[in-house]
Amino acid sequence: MLAKIQSNAVVGVEGLPVEVEVDISYGLPSFSTVGLPEGAVRESRERVKAAIKNSGYDFPNRRITVNLAPADVKKEGTGYDLPMALGILAASDTLCSDILAKYGVIGELSLDGGVRPAKGVLPMAIASRDAGMEGILVPVQNAHEAAIVAGIKVIAISTLYEAVEFLAGRKEIPPTSVDLQKVFNNNTSYDVDFFEVKGQEHVKRALEIAAAGGHNILMKGPPGSGKTMLARRLPTILPDLTFDEALETTKVYSVMGLLPVNKPLLNSRPFRAPHHTISDAGLIGGGQTPRPGEVSLSHNGVLFLDESAEFKKHVLEVLRQPVEDGHVTISRAASSLCFPARFILVVALNPCPCGYLGDTKNNCTCTPIQIQRYESKLSGPLQDRIDIHLEVPALHYKEMSGTQVGESSAKIKKRVEAAREFQKGRYKNRRNFYCNGQMKAKDLRKFCSLDDSSRRLLEKAVEQLGLSARSYHKILKIARTIGDLAQSETIKASHIAEAIQYRRLDRRK
């Protein structure tokens, strides 16, 4: 006999409906799976067989063929165990159910028939809802994650026996529901705050501008000057995630299996700080079956590259596309996948390998060749894509020992949110466009018009500093954000002057 069970695959970070077809026929006992299954899916036959027997059901001693359709999409993961088992029971007349075709099924089976959690349940639940499914059976550990999706019943299953009893109508399982208002609570508390940072007022100002306009930032300074400390506090002044942003970010973490069990929806902006030994695939995403990398895990948050000159040069160069476009495309022979990657990039580096070039208190021991090689790790094209460049000097004793407390993150955040609201009003007719850092060249002509004094000042800076066209555009973006923080409709000469100070690495040698 033939049975069909609805399940889902994950392609990139999106769910794709998959039909699990199970055929049981006469012939030598066998269990074959077709439809481009990868290793974990092929091994499922052993888990499924043991789970069915240990749940008290007879495993058919016949020829079993499982097809995962569409057959041209590679199937991976362990979430097909439960639908396969239910399909075998349905095809052998052990399970008779009228509602089986109305429910999607996801779950890994243990040998004793228990149902274990699977990756990517959130996008799978969205795909099931969009496919017109009435409900979806998911492992208990994934139930709250799936319940974030409105418009579909989420049935939490802990064992194969429980799934059979529910589908057969012999057991009532109430749908899992979550209080979205409670889950999506933006009163996020952080362990760090800007008031803990002593001195470095100009760096705090630059980070405020970066947060207000969604600008990337590069900090260059000696060890111990506070670069890492400042970068880790940037998420505390960013505007709260919207529900759509939270859903986008949560989908990435769901696919990677990084979503905490007690946190079905991420309500705070991610902060990722990969080690400098990371590979290009780990940073940008990739693999035989492409998976999201750190740039996608930083989506709608902050990606911090500490000691960036220690990263391999080719690893840094792959950042060009996501920094410019807000997404990354991974191409393979069989397919091409696009992952979201809109983040604020924070780059920190020392002025030289020893870190003391230009320091008045410590002698630099690096040779000119070493310094040149060190600086060349961060290429010119990548530096051009970073909006704000600034130097972070070492702190003096009076600044470190002072008792004066700086502004709190909450106070800075209010100004950032006011500037973002100012921008939303300006870009209200633009789709997927809400801050100055996302402006393209054509947008600069429309939203960054200059008066005569501002134009003369910028022209003089371009000529004397030898700025590239991209640097010129960056200055306009930064000046527009400085104006928004001041609630100014126009870009003034003072805004241009301050913006020029944030392109220090562009100065002609």
C-alpha positions as CSV (number, residue, x, y, z in Angstrom):
1,M,0.0,0.0,0.0
2,L,0.9,3.6,-0.4
3,A,0.8,6.4,2.2
4,K,1.7,10.1,2.0
5,I,2.9,12.2,4.9
6,Q,3.5,16.0,4.7
7,S,6.9,17.2,6.0
8,N,9.3,20.0,5.3
9,A,12.9,20.7,4.3
10,V,15.0,23.8,4.8
11,V,16.6,25.5,1.8
12,G,18.8,28.3,2.9
13,V,16.7,29.8,5.8
14,E,13.3,29.1,4.2
15,G,11.1,26.1,4.6
16,L,10.1,23.9,1.6
17,P,7.1,21.5,1.7
18,V,8.2,17.9,1.3
19,E,5.9,14.9,0.7
20,V,7.1,11.7,2.3
21,E,5.7,8.8,0.2
22,V,5.9,5.4,1.6
23,D,5.2,2.3,-0.4
24,I,5.1,-1.2,1.0
25,S,5.0,-4.1,-1.5
26,Y,5.7,-7.8,-1.6
27,G,9.2,-8.9,-2.2
28,L,12.5,-9.5,-0.3
29,P,12.5,-7.4,2.9
30,S,14.3,-4.1,2.3
31,F,14.2,-0.4,3.3
32,S,15.3,2.1,0.6
33,T,15.1,5.9,0.7
34,V,15.2,7.9,-2.5
35,G,14.8,11.6,-3.3
36,L,18.4,12.9,-2.7
37,P,18.8,11.9,1.0
38,E,22.1,12.7,2.7
39,G,23.8,10.6,5.3
40,A,21.6,11.3,8.3
41,V,18.4,10.7,6.3
42,R,19.7,7.4,4.9
43,E,20.6,6.2,8.4
44,S,17.0,6.9,9.5
45,R,15.9,3.4,8.5
46,E,17.7,2.0,11.5
47,R,16.2,4.5,13.9
48,V,12.7,4.2,12.4
49,K,12.8,0.4,12.5
50,A,13.9,0.3,16.2
51,A,11.4,3.0,17.2
52,I,8.4,1.3,15.6
53,K,9.3,-2.1,17.3
54,N,10.0,-0.5,20.7
55,S,6.7,1.5,20.6
56,G,4.8,-1.8,20.4
57,Y,4.0,-1.9,16.7
58,D,4.9,-4.6,14.2
59,F,7.5,-3.6,11.6
60,P,6.4,-4.9,8.1
61,N,8.7,-7.6,6.9
62,R,8.3,-6.5,3.3
63,R,9.9,-4.3,0.6
64,I,9.6,-0.6,1.8
65,T,10.4,2.3,-0.5
66,V,10.4,5.9,0.9
67,N,10.4,8.8,-1.6
68,L,11.1,12.4,-0.5
69,A,9.5,14.7,-3.1
70,P,10.5,16.9,-4.7
71,A,13.3,14.6,-5.6
72,D,15.7,17.2,-7.0
73,V,16.2,19.0,-3.6
74,K,18.8,17.5,-1.3
75,K,17.2,16.4,2.0
76,E,19.3,16.6,5.2
77,G,18.9,16.4,8.9
78,T,17.0,14.0,11.1
79,G,13.5,15.6,11.0
80,Y,12.2,13.0,8.6
81,D,12.3,10.1,11.1
82,L,8.8,10.7,12.5
83,P,7.1,11.2,9.1
84,M,8.7,8.1,7.8
85,A,7.6,6.0,10.8
86,L,4.0,7.3,10.5
87,G,4.1,6.7,6.8
88,I,5.1,3.0,7.3
89,L,2.4,2.5,10.0
90,A,-0.2,4.1,7.7
91,A,0.9,2.1,4.7
92,S,0.7,-1.1,6.7
93,D,-2.8,-0.3,8.0
94,T,-1.6,0.0,11.6
95,L,-2.6,3.7,11.5
96,C,-5.9,4.7,10.0
97,S,-6.5,8.5,10.1
98,D,-8.6,10.9,8.2
99,I,-6.7,14.0,9.4
100,L,-3.2,12.7,8.5
101,A,-3.2,14.6,5.2
102,K,-4.0,17.9,7.1
103,Y,-0.9,17.8,9.4
104,G,2.7,18.4,8.7
105,V,5.1,16.2,10.7
106,I,8.7,16.9,11.9
107,G,10.8,15.1,14.4
108,E,13.8,12.8,15.0
109,L,13.2,9.5,16.6
110,S,15.3,7.8,19.3
111,L,15.5,4.0,19.4
112,D,12.9,3.7,22.2
113,G,10.3,5.7,20.2
114,G,10.9,9.0,21.8
115,V,10.8,12.2,19.7
116,R,13.8,14.4,19.8
117,P,14.1,18.1,18.6
118,A,15.0,19.0,15.0
119,K,16.6,22.1,13.5
120,G,14.8,24.7,11.4
121,V,11.3,24.1,12.9
122,L,10.4,27.8,12.7
123,P,10.8,28.1,8.9
124,M,9.2,24.7,8.5
125,A,6.1,25.8,10.4
126,I,5.8,28.8,8.2
127,A,6.1,26.6,5.1
128,S,3.4,24.3,6.4
129,R,1.0,27.2,7.1
130,D,1.6,28.7,3.7
131,A,1.0,25.3,2.1
132,G,-2.5,25.2,3.7
133,M,-1.8,22.7,6.4
134,E,-4.3,22.7,9.3
135,G,-1.6,21.9,11.9
136,I,1.9,20.5,12.4
137,L,3.3,17.8,14.7
138,V,6.6,18.8,16.2
139,P,8.8,17.6,19.1
140,V,7.9,19.0,22.5
141,Q,11.2,21.0,22.7
142,N,10.3,22.8,19.4
143,A,6.7,23.4,20.2
144,H,7.0,27.0,21.5
145,E,9.3,27.9,18.6
146,A,6.7,26.7,16.0
147,A,3.8,28.3,18.0
148,I,5.3,31.7,17.1
149,V,3.7,31.2,13.7
150,A,0.1,32.3,13.7
151,G,-2.6,30.5,11.7
152,I,-1.5,26.9,12.3
153,K,-2.2,24.4,15.1
154,V,1.0,23.2,16.8
155,I,0.8,19.8,18.4
156,A,3.7,18.9,20.7
157,I,4.7,15.2,20.5
158,S,7.0,13.4,22.9
159,T,6.8,9.8,21.5
160,L,5.9,8.0,18.4
161,Y,3.0,6.2,20.3
162,E,1.6,9.6,21.3
163,A,1.7,10.8,17.6
164,V,-0.2,7.6,16.5
165,E,-2.8,8.0,19.2
166,F,-3.5,11.6,18.4
167,L,-3.8,11.0,14.6
168,A,-6.0,8.0,15.2
169,G,-8.3,10.2,17.3
170,R,-7.8,8.2,20.5
171,K,-5.9,11.0,22.4
172,E,-6.7,14.7,22.7
173,I,-3.6,17.0,22.6
174,P,-4.4,20.7,22.9
175,P,-2.5,22.9,20.5
176,T,0.5,24.7,21.9
177,S,0.1,28.5,22.2
178,V,2.4,31.3,23.2
179,D,1.8,34.8,24.4
180,L,3.6,36.8,21.7
181,Q,3.4,40.0,23.8
182,K,5.2,38.2,26.6
183,V,7.7,36.4,24.4
184,F,8.4,39.5,22.3
185,N,9.3,41.6,25.4
186,N,11.7,44.3,24.3
187,N,12.7,45.3,27.8
188,T,16.0,43.6,27.2
189,S,18.6,43.9,29.9
190,Y,22.3,43.8,29.1
191,D,25.2,43.0,31.4
192,V,27.2,45.9,30.1
193,D,26.5,49.7,29.8
194,F,28.2,52.7,28.4
195,F,28.4,54.5,31.7
196,E,31.1,51.9,32.6
197,V,33.5,53.3,29.9
198,K,35.9,55.9,31.2
199,G,36.9,58.7,28.8
200,Q,36.9,58.1,25.0
201,E,34.1,60.6,24.5
202,H,34.8,61.0,20.8
203,V,34.6,57.2,20.3
204,K,31.2,57.1,22.1
205,R,30.0,59.8,19.9
206,A,31.1,57.9,16.8
207,L,29.3,54.7,18.1
208,E,26.2,56.7,18.7
209,I,26.3,57.9,15.0
210,A,27.0,54.4,13.9
211,A,23.9,53.1,15.8
212,A,21.7,56.0,14.6
213,G,22.5,55.5,10.9
214,G,23.4,51.8,10.7
215,H,27.0,52.7,9.8
216,N,30.0,50.3,9.9
217,I,32.9,51.5,12.0
218,L,36.6,50.8,12.2
219,M,38.6,51.6,15.5
220,K,42.3,51.8,15.4
221,G,44.3,52.0,18.6
222,P,46.9,50.5,20.9
223,P,46.1,47.5,23.2
224,G,44.1,48.3,26.2
225,S,42.6,51.5,24.8
226,G,39.0,50.1,25.2
227,K,38.1,49.1,21.6
228,T,36.6,45.7,22.6
229,M,34.9,47.2,25.6
230,L,33.3,49.9,23.5
231,A,32.3,47.5,20.7
232,R,30.5,45.1,23.1
233,R,28.3,48.0,24.3
234,L,27.1,49.0,20.8
235,P,24.0,46.6,20.9
236,T,22.9,48.4,24.1
237,I,22.1,51.6,22.2
238,L,20.6,50.1,19.1
239,P,16.8,50.4,18.6
240,D,14.7,47.5,19.7
241,L,14.1,44.8,17.2
242,T,10.8,45.0,15.4
243,F,8.7,41.7,15.2
244,D,9.6,41.2,11.6
245,E,13.3,41.7,12.3
246,A,13.1,39.3,15.3
247,L,11.4,36.7,13.1
248,E,14.1,37.0,10.3
249,T,16.9,36.6,12.9
250,T,15.2,33.8,14.7
251,K,14.9,31.8,11.5
252,V,18.6,31.8,11.0
253,Y,19.3,30.6,14.5
254,S,16.6,28.0,14.2
255,V,18.2,26.6,11.0
256,M,21.6,26.4,12.8
257,G,20.1,24.8,15.9
258,L,21.3,27.7,18.1
259,L,17.9,28.8,19.4
260,P,17.7,28.4,23.2
261,V,14.9,26.0,24.3
262,N,13.4,28.7,26.7
263,K,13.6,31.5,24.1
264,P,11.5,30.7,21.1
265,L,11.9,34.2,19.6
266,L,15.0,36.3,19.8
267,N,14.1,39.8,21.2
268,S,17.6,41.3,21.4
269,R,20.0,42.2,18.6
270,P,22.7,39.6,18.1
271,F,26.3,40.3,18.8
272,R,28.8,38.0,17.1
273,A,32.6,38.1,17.7
274,P,34.3,35.3,15.7
275,H,37.9,34.3,16.5
276,H,40.5,35.4,14.0
277,T,41.2,31.7,13.0
278,I,37.8,31.4,11.4
279,S,37.6,30.2,7.8
280,D,35.9,32.0,4.9
281,A,33.1,29.4,5.0
282,G,32.6,29.9,8.7
283,L,32.4,33.7,8.3
284,I,30.3,34.0,5.1
285,G,28.6,30.6,5.1
286,G,29.1,27.6,2.8
287,G,29.8,23.9,2.9
288,Q,28.7,21.2,0.5
289,T,25.2,22.0,1.4
290,P,25.5,25.8,2.1
291,R,24.7,26.8,5.7
292,P,24.6,30.4,7.2
293,G,27.9,31.8,8.5
294,E,28.7,34.4,11.1
295,V,27.5,37.3,8.9
296,S,24.0,35.8,8.8
297,L,24.0,35.0,12.5
298,S,24.8,38.8,12.9
299,H,21.7,39.7,10.8
300,N,20.0,42.8,12.3
301,G,22.8,43.0,14.9
302,V,26.5,43.6,15.2
303,L,29.5,41.6,13.8
304,F,32.7,42.5,15.7
305,L,36.1,41.6,14.2
306,D,38.6,42.0,17.0
307,E,42.3,42.1,16.0
308,S,41.1,42.2,12.4
309,A,44.6,42.3,10.9
310,E,45.1,38.8,12.4
311,F,42.4,37.4,10.1
312,K,43.5,35.8,6.9
313,K,43.2,38.3,4.1
314,H,41.0,36.3,1.8
315,V,38.6,35.7,4.8
316,L,38.2,39.5,5.2
317,E,37.8,40.1,1.5
318,V,34.6,37.9,1.4
319,L,32.9,40.5,3.5
320,R,32.7,42.9,0.6
321,Q,29.3,41.7,-0.8
322,P,27.4,41.4,2.5
323,V,28.7,44.7,3.8
324,E,27.6,46.4,0.5
325,D,24.4,44.5,-0.3
326,G,23.0,43.3,3.1
327,H,22.9,39.7,1.9
328,V,25.3,37.0,0.8
329,T,24.9,34.6,-2.1
330,I,26.5,31.2,-1.9
331,S,26.7,29.4,-5.3
332,R,27.3,25.8,-5.9
333,A,27.0,23.6,-9.0
334,A,23.5,22.4,-8.1
335,S,22.0,25.5,-6.6
336,S,22.5,29.1,-5.5
337,L,21.3,30.2,-2.0
338,C,20.9,33.7,-0.6
339,F,21.2,34.3,3.1
340,P,20.3,37.6,4.9
341,A,23.3,39.5,6.2
342,R,22.4,43.1,7.2
343,F,24.5,44.0,10.2
344,I,26.7,46.7,11.6
345,L,30.3,45.8,11.1
346,V,32.7,46.8,13.9
347,V,36.4,46.3,13.0
348,A,39.2,46.8,15.6
349,L,42.9,46.7,15.0
350,N,46.2,47.8,16.4
351,P,48.3,50.4,14.6
352,C,51.1,47.8,14.1
353,P,51.9,44.2,15.1
354,C,53.3,45.2,18.5
355,G,50.5,47.7,18.9
356,Y,52.6,50.7,20.0
357,L,53.2,52.7,16.8
358,G,52.9,56.4,17.6
359,D,52.6,55.7,21.3
360,T,54.5,58.3,23.4
361,K,54.9,56.0,26.3
362,N,55.9,52.7,24.6
363,N,58.5,52.1,21.9
364,C,57.4,50.4,18.7
365,T,59.6,47.4,17.9
366,C,58.2,46.8,14.4
367,T,60.1,47.3,11.2
368,P,58.6,49.3,8.3
369,I,58.1,46.1,6.3
370,Q,56.2,44.5,9.2
371,I,54.0,47.5,9.5
372,Q,53.2,47.6,5.8
373,R,52.3,43.9,5.8
374,Y,50.1,44.4,8.8
375,E,48.2,47.3,7.4
376,S,47.8,45.6,4.0
377,K,45.7,42.9,5.6
378,L,42.8,45.3,5.6
379,S,42.5,46.2,1.9
380,G,41.6,49.6,0.5
381,P,38.3,48.4,-1.0
382,L,37.2,46.9,2.3
383,Q,38.1,50.0,4.2
384,D,36.1,52.1,1.7
385,R,33.0,50.0,2.6
386,I,33.4,50.9,6.3
387,D,31.7,54.3,6.9
388,I,33.4,55.5,10.1
389,H,37.2,55.4,10.7
390,L,38.6,56.7,13.9
391,E,41.6,56.4,16.2
392,V,41.2,55.3,19.8
393,P,44.1,56.7,21.9
394,A,45.4,55.1,25.1
395,L,43.8,56.4,28.2
396,H,45.6,58.7,30.6
397,Y,45.7,57.9,34.3
398,K,43.4,60.8,35.3
399,E,40.7,59.4,32.9
400,M,41.1,55.8,34.3
401,S,41.0,56.9,37.9
402,G,38.3,59.5,37.6
403,T,35.0,59.1,39.5
404,Q,32.9,60.9,36.9
405,V,30.3,58.6,35.4
406,G,29.5,58.9,31.7
407,E,26.1,58.7,29.9
408,S,24.2,55.5,30.3
409,S,23.2,53.3,27.4
410,A,19.6,54.1,28.0
411,K,20.1,57.9,27.6
412,I,22.2,57.4,24.4
413,K,19.6,55.0,23.0
414,K,16.8,57.5,23.3
415,R,18.7,59.9,21.0
416,V,19.4,57.0,18.6
417,E,15.8,56.0,18.5
418,A,14.7,59.7,17.9
419,A,17.2,59.8,14.9
420,R,15.8,56.5,13.5
421,E,12.3,57.8,13.7
422,F,13.4,60.9,11.9
423,Q,14.8,58.6,9.1
424,K,11.7,56.5,9.0
425,G,9.6,59.5,8.2
426,R,12.0,60.4,5.4
427,Y,12.1,56.9,3.9
428,K,8.4,55.9,4.6
429,N,7.7,55.2,1.0
430,R,10.8,53.0,0.5
431,R,10.6,49.2,0.9
432,N,13.2,47.5,3.1
433,F,14.9,50.8,3.6
434,Y,14.9,52.5,6.9
435,C,18.3,54.0,7.8
436,N,21.0,56.2,6.3
437,G,23.6,53.4,6.1
438,Q,21.4,51.7,3.5
439,M,21.3,54.6,1.0
440,K,22.7,54.0,-2.5
441,A,24.2,56.6,-4.8
442,K,20.8,57.6,-6.3
443,D,19.4,58.1,-2.8
444,L,22.2,60.4,-1.9
445,R,21.2,62.8,-4.7
446,K,17.7,62.9,-3.4
447,F,18.1,63.0,0.4
448,C,21.6,64.6,0.9
449,S,21.4,67.9,-0.9
450,L,24.1,70.4,0.3
451,D,24.1,74.2,0.5
452,D,26.9,76.3,-0.9
453,S,29.0,76.4,2.3
454,S,28.7,72.6,2.8
455,R,29.5,71.9,-0.8
456,R,32.7,74.0,-0.7
457,L,33.9,72.4,2.5
458,L,33.3,68.9,1.1
459,E,35.0,69.8,-2.2
460,K,38.1,71.1,-0.4
461,A,38.3,67.9,1.7
462,V,38.0,65.6,-1.4
463,E,40.8,67.5,-3.2
464,Q,43.2,67.6,-0.2
465,L,42.6,64.1,1.2
466,G,42.3,62.4,-2.2
467,L,39.0,60.7,-1.3
468,S,37.5,58.0,-3.5
469,A,33.9,58.2,-4.8
470,R,32.8,55.7,-2.2
471,S,34.5,57.8,0.6
472,Y,32.6,60.9,-0.7
473,H,29.4,59.0,-0.5
474,K,30.2,57.8,3.0
475,I,30.8,61.3,4.3
476,L,27.4,62.3,2.9
477,K,25.7,59.4,4.7
478,I,27.5,60.2,8.0
479,A,26.7,63.9,7.7
480,R,23.0,63.0,7.1
481,T,23.0,60.9,10.3
482,I,24.7,63.7,12.3
483,G,21.9,66.0,11.1
484,D,19.3,63.5,12.1
485,L,20.7,63.3,15.6
486,A,20.4,67.1,15.7
487,Q,16.8,66.8,14.3
488,S,17.9,68.9,11.3
489,E,16.1,68.6,8.0
490,T,19.2,70.0,6.1
491,I,22.9,69.0,6.1
492,K,24.9,71.9,7.5
493,A,28.6,72.7,7.2
494,S,29.2,71.6,10.8
495,H,27.7,68.2,10.0
496,I,30.0,67.8,7.0
497,A,33.0,68.9,9.1
498,E,32.3,66.3,11.8
499,A,31.7,63.6,9.2
500,I,35.1,64.3,7.5
501,Q,36.8,63.6,10.9
502,Y,35.4,60.1,10.7
503,R,37.3,59.2,7.6
504,R,40.8,59.4,9.0
505,L,42.3,56.5,7.2
506,D,41.5,58.2,3.9
507,R,44.1,60.9,4.4
508,R,46.7,60.9,1.7
509,K,50.1,59.6,3.0
